[in-house]
Amino acid sequence: MNSSRMKLVTVLTLFASLAAQARLSAQVQQQSEKKEHIRYKLIDLGTLGGPQSFGDLGHGAGNINNRGTAVGVSETTTPDPYFPNFNPVNFFQDPFVHHAFKTKNGTLVDLGALPGANSSSVNFISENGLVAGQSLNGAIDPFTGWPEQDAVLWKDGQIISLGTLGGYESAGIGVNSRGQVVGFSGNTVSDPFSLFGLGTETRAFLWDEKNGMQDLGTLGGPDGFAQFINERGQIAGFSYTNSAPNPSGIPTVDPFVWRQGTMIDLGTLGGTNGAPNGLNNRGQVIGVSNLAGDQTAHPFLWPGEDGKMRDLGTLGGSFGMAEALNDADEVVGVTLTTGDLAFHAFFWKRGVMRDLGTVGGFDCSDAHAINSKGQVVGDSFACSVIPPPPSSDNAFLWQDGHMIDLNVFVPPGSNLNLPDVETINDRGEIFGSAVLPSGDTHAFMLIPCEEGEKDCIDASEKGTIASSQSVPAARIETRLNHNGLRPEAIVVLRAWLTHRHRGFGAWPRK
């Protein structure tokens, strides 16, 4: 029962008021009973022989489907022949070759890479188990000097190189159950504004076995990028709209939807930069867009009631970003609070934005994913450390108005810390990265379990389920001036939050 309804009840008869209280008591009791059944089992997925594995490398590099199969990246024991040279677009500097993996019965299955001592990484797994990503191919990009990478599809235990659009770099970012893959590829046309510094035009592509790699075109500029594809074959991405740099130093960037052979410009909220962060099976898109003047950015939902981009607003601050949505018009993300005091995770539905608060005594939080049941996962962190080191965060699960620190599900005696989580599927299975005392990272899964199952932890028994909390302003040590976060701190945190989610989104002006 919401507060406005309670106010209405109190002006009615005493009988109605007592009845309302009785209903409220029953509701609280039901929530308490529900809380008693929040049980999870933690699985350390280990590695492919090397010291580290990652459930959410860079956020968005790991995913889990509704069958419970997850994909991520792990180091192997093979020395990297290119080290310390690396491809910064989809790989990280590492002394070991690292491979994409998928999970099976709580263990890792090595998906391999293109022939040679090459690294591979992964971006998405479809509901029927198709996996899209990229692999180094053994050559060196003559434009950048990096090891070259090709977009790849893993299907039926085999790796398939998708090639390029004539250039030296490509990556598979999304795939659906039809086997349609989307991503980006360079061509051979020199481009001073090349996305990711490839040196050539970067184009959005659609690949399938029948037609191969197809250039989807752009919104008028030289570059485009396809990020998401749903089960209906609709695609979301972003593109330059022209070739002339605006005051931000790059051409204007608009998000797009591609469907039935047509690229639709979604526009922006008035600024010169916008990008999607999610696409559902209804064709709705969420993301972030600069407002007029490019000094602020807000989360958006497209289409709104009028068929145009809808500004979802913020929790009173100057910046916000939508990060995930489900098929029930529920959106989660992060915004600055009133006075730009802190970043808080939000839940948006039917025009109402709810502050999810924080957990673990931290003053900031960020929501990463939401499933069909409205369960939200993310992390809470200290704004005073900019950017926050990964091991300092506390991953959380939010449901039914309560935020749970996922570290409560770490068994006694375990040496794992759960600072971060990226994904939750419709079965409530959670996938992310845990940190060991050595600083190494292991991918992990949290599996919901029924009462009586072994090796499960009940959150309510640990006394950790409580209403979402926010650290009082007096405790916030990030008050780098008395009016909120310093402008430069906001810029750094905005950039950090943006790059955590595939590295895309509205760019704050320097």
N, C-alpha and C positions, 0 to 999 in steps of 0.2 A: 504494500500500500504506500503510495507516494505521499510527500508532505502536503501537497495541495489538497489531496483528497482528505487527509486527516484534518486539515483546517476546516474543510466543509462539514465534516462529520461533527466537529465540536460545536458548531452553531445550530445543530439539530437537537433533537430531544435527548434526554439523559439515557433513555433506553437505547437509542441508536448509538450513542457514544460508548455505552457498555458493550454493545454488540460488536462495535468496531474493535474495541480493545480485546475482546475474546478472539475475534478473527486474527488480530495481530499476534496474540499469544500463540495461537495455533500455527501461524505462519513461522514464527520464530522457532517453535518446537520442530516443525518440519525441516527447517533449514539446519537445525542442530543435528537432527537425525541424518540428513544428507551429508553433513560435514563428517560424521563418524565413518562414512564409507569412502572417504578420499584416501585410497590406498595405492601405493605404487611400489614397484620393484625396480631397483637400479641395476643396469647391465653395463659394465665397462667393456666396450667393444674391442679394446686392444689396438694392435697395429698390424701392418703387413711386414713386420720384422724390424722396421726402423723405430726410432724413439717416439715418434708422434703420429697421431691421426687427428683429423679435424671433421667435426660434424657440420660445421657451418663456416668454412673458410671464407672470410670476407663477407659473411652473411649472404645467403642466396646460393652458395656453392654446395649446400647440402639440402636434401629434401626427403620427405617420407610420404609414400602414397597410402591410400586407405586399406591396402592389403598388409601394411606393416613393414614394407621393404624400404629401407633408407639407403641413401647414397652420400658419399663424402670423399675425402682425400686422405691418403696415408703415406708416410715415408716408408721406403723399402730399405734394404741393406746395401743397395747398389750405389756407389759414389756417382754423383752427378758430373758428367764429363764437361758440362758447360760452366760449372761453378767457378767464379762468382757471377758470371754473366747469366742473366735470366730474362724471361719475357714478362714484363710487369703488367701486361693486360689481364692475364688470367692465371699467372703462376707467381710463386714467391721465391725469393732467393734462399736456396737450401743446399746444403752439401750432399744431400741424398736425392736420388731419383724418387719421385712420388707418383703414385698411381691412384686413379679413381677406384672406388670400391662400392659394392652393394652389400647389404646385410642379409644373412640367412641363418635363422635359428640362433641369433645372438652372437654370430661370428662374422668376420669379414671375408668377402669373396673378391679377389683381385680381378678387376676388369681389364687390366693390361693397358697397353699403349700401342701406337704405331711402331713398326719394326725398328729395332735399335735400342740403345740405352736412353730412352725418351720418357719424359714425364707426361702424365695426363691429369686432367682435372674434370670435374663434373658439375653440371648446373641444375639438372632436373631429371626426375623420373616420372613417367606417366602412370596412369592407373593400371595399365596392363604390363608394366615392367620395362618399357623402352627407356633408354637413358641417353641424354644429350650432354655433350661436353666438348672438350678439345684435347688434342695431343700434339706435342712437339713432333716434327717429322724428320729431324736429322739434318736439316739445312739451316743456313743463317740468312735472315732477312737482309737484303742488300741496302734497304732504305734506313733501317734502324740499327742494324748490327746485332739484334736479338736473335735467339733461336726461333725459327719459324714455328707456327702452330696451324693446324688444320681443324676445322669443325669435324666432330665425329659423332656417330650414332652407334650405341651398343645394342645389338639385337640378336637374340637366340645364341648368346654366348660368343658372338663375333663382334669385332670392331670394324666399322665402315667409315672410311674417310669420305667426307662430303666435298672435299676440294675447296676452291675459292672462285671468285668472280674475276679471275685473271691476276690477282695480286698475290701477296705473300702471307697474308694472315686471314684467318677466319675462326669463328667460334660458334658452337651450338649452344644457345641459351635456353630454349624451351622446346618441348616435344609433347604431342598429344597421343592418344591411343590409336589414331589413324596412321601414325608414323610420319606425321608432318613435323619438320624441324624448322625453327626460326633462329636467327642470330644475326651476326654481322660478318662482312667480308670486305677486304680491300680490293680495289681494282688497280688499273695501271695509270690512272689519271692523277697527276700531282695536285696536291691540295694543301694550301697554307693553313687551313683550319681543320685539318684532318683530326677526326675524333681519335683519342688515345695516342696521338702522336705517331700514327702509322706512316705519315708522309704522303699517302694517297687518299683518294676518296674512300670513305667507309660507307658501305651500303647495307641496308636491311635485306635479308634474304628469306625465302621460303623454299624448303627442300622436301621433295618426296621421291620415292623410288622410280616413279614413272617419268617425272619431268626434270629431275635433278635440281640443281640450285638455280632459283629464279630471283633476279633483282626486282625488289618491290618498288623501286623508285624512291622519290623524296617528295617533300612538300614545296619544292622550288629551289632549295639550296643544294649543295654538293653532297651532303652526308645524311644518312639515316641509320637507325638502329632498331631492330625488332627484339623485344624483350619477352613477350608472353604470347602464347597461343592456347586457346581453349578447345574443348572437345568439339565445338562447332566449326573450328577452323578460323575463327576470328583472331586477329593479331593486334597487339598493342605495342607501341614503341614511341620513339621521338625522332624528329628530323629538323635540320636547318630549314628555314622558310625562304632564305635568300643567301647571297654570297657576301653581303656587306656587313662588316663588324659594327655592332652597336656600342654604346659606351662601356659595356661589360668586357669588350675586347674580342667577342666572338659574334657570329651571326645569330639572329633570333632563333630560338629553339621552341618548337611546339610539340606537344604529344599528338599521336595519331592513333586511329583505329583503321585497320585494313580488313575489308570484308567483301567477298564476291568480286575481287579484282579492283576495288576502288579504295584509295587511301583518303580517309576523312580527317581533316584538320580539326582538332578539338579546341584550338585556341588556347588562351591563357586567362588568368584573372586580372589582366591588365598590364602585366610585365612582359619582359622579353625572354623569359625562360620558364619552361615547364616540362615535366616528364612524368610518365606513369610509374607506379610501384605495384600495380596489381590489376588483374583482369579476371572476372568470374565467368561462369558458363552462361550467364544471362547477357553477356556483352557489356557489363558495367566496368568502368575504369576508375581507379583511384590513383592519387599521386600528389604532387606538390607543384605549385606554380608561384612565381613571383607576382607581386601586385605592382600597380603602376609606380614607376620610379625605381623599382628593383631593390628597394631597401628592406622590404619585408616579403615573406612568402607564407602561403596558407595551404592547408590540405584541400583537395578537391574530390568531388564525385561527379562522374559523367556517365550518362546524361542525368541532369537534374529534372525537376518536374516540368520545366519548360523546354526540355530537350537540349539545354545548353549545360556548360560546366557550372557546377554548384560549389560555391565557397562554403566549406564546412566550418570556417571560423577557427578560433583558438580558445584556450582557457584564460584569455585575457592578455596574453603576451603578443609579441611582434612576429613570431615564427611558429609554424606548424607544418607537419608532414604526415600524410596518410601512408601507411605501410602495408596494410593487408585488408582484405575484405572476404566475406563469404557470399553465398548465394541468397542470403536473407537480408540484404541491405545493411549489414552490420560492418562497421569500419573501425579499425584501430590504428593508432599511430602515436605521435609525440608532438607536444606543443610547449611553448613557453607559458608560464603562469603569469598572472597579473603582476605588473611591474618588472617583468622579465627576471623574476627571482630564481626560477628553476625550470628545468625541463620535466614534464610529467607525461606518462602514458595516458592515452585517452581511449574511450569507447564511445562511438557515435552510432545512434540509431534514431530514425524518424525525426531528424532535426534537433536532437538533444545530444550534447557532448558531455560525457561523464568523466571526471577526473578519477583515475584508478589509484592515485596515490603512490606510495613508495613502500619499501620493505627493507628490513635489515638495518634500520637506522640511517639509511641514506636519504639524500634530499632530492635526487633526480631518478627518473625511470623512463623506460622506453618499451613500447609494445611492438612485437615483431610479427605475430601471427594470430589468427583466430580460426576456429573450426566451425562446423555446421551447428554445434551445440552451444556456441557462444563462449567456449573456453578460450582464454587468451594467455599467451606466453610472452615473456620478455625478460628484461633485467632491470635492476635498480642499482644505481651507482652514485658516487660522490662527485658533484659538480666542481668541487674544489680542486680536483686533479684533472688537468686538461691536456690532452684527452685522457680519459680514465684507462689505466692499464687493465687488460682483460681479466687478470686474476683478482681484481679488487671488486668486481661486480657480484651481485647475488641474483641468480635466475629466479623467476617467479612464475607461478600459475595463478591466474585470476579466474574465479568462477563464482556465480551466485552472490556477487558483491563482496567476496573475500579474496584476499591476496595471500598466497602461500609461498614461503621461501622454499625453493626446491631442494635446498641443502638438508631439509628435514628428512628427506628420503635417502640420505647417504647412511648406510649401515654403520653401527659402532665399529671402530677399528679400521674403517676404510680410510685411505689417505687421499681421497678425491675431494675436490672442491668444485661446486657447480656454479661458475660465475655467469654463464651465458647459455642461452638456448635460442634456437631459431624457429623451430617448426613443431606443430602439433597436428595430428591427423584427426579424422572424424571419430576414431575409436579412442581418442584421448591419449594416444602414444606420443611421447615427447622425444625429440632428437636434438642433440647439441654437443657442446664440447666441455669436457671437465679438465681441471688443471691438477697436476700432481705437485707434491712439495718441491720437486726438482725444477719446476717451471714447465716441464713437458706437458703436452696436451693429448688427451685421449677422447675420441668420440664416445658418446654414451647414449643409451636409450632409457627412458622411464616407461615401464609398462604398467597400466592400471590392472589391479587384481581384485578378485572377489574376497569376501571374508573367509578366513580359514586357509588361504593359500600361504605357502611357505615363503620365507625370505622377503616378505612384504612389510612395509611400514605404514601405519595409520597416522596420518598427519594430526588428527584430533587428539590422539593419545600423547603426542609430543607437545601439545599445547600451543601449536603455532598458527592455528586458524583463527583469524580475527579480521575485523573489518579493515579494508585498505587504509593504511595510515600515511600521513604526510608529516614530514619533520617540521616542527614549528619554526617560524622565521628566525627566532632568536638562536636556534641551533645551527642555522645554515651558515657554514663558515666560508661560503663562496661569495659573501657580500663584499666584492672587491671594490664597490663603492656603496653608498647608503641607498642607492636607487635601484639596486639589482646587479646582475652580472655586468662586468665591463663589456663594452661593445666588442672589443677584440676577443674576449672570451666567448661571446655568443657566436662570432664568426667561426672560431675554431671548432666549437661544439657543433654548430650547424654543418660544417664541412665533414666533421667526423661522423655524425649521424647519417649524412647523405652517403658517404662512401661505404658505410657498413652495409648498405642495401644495394648491392651490385655496382656501387660506385656511381650511381646516376641520380639525377634529381635537380632541383633548382640550385643554381650556384649563387651563393651570396657575393655581392660585389665587395671588392677589397677597399 
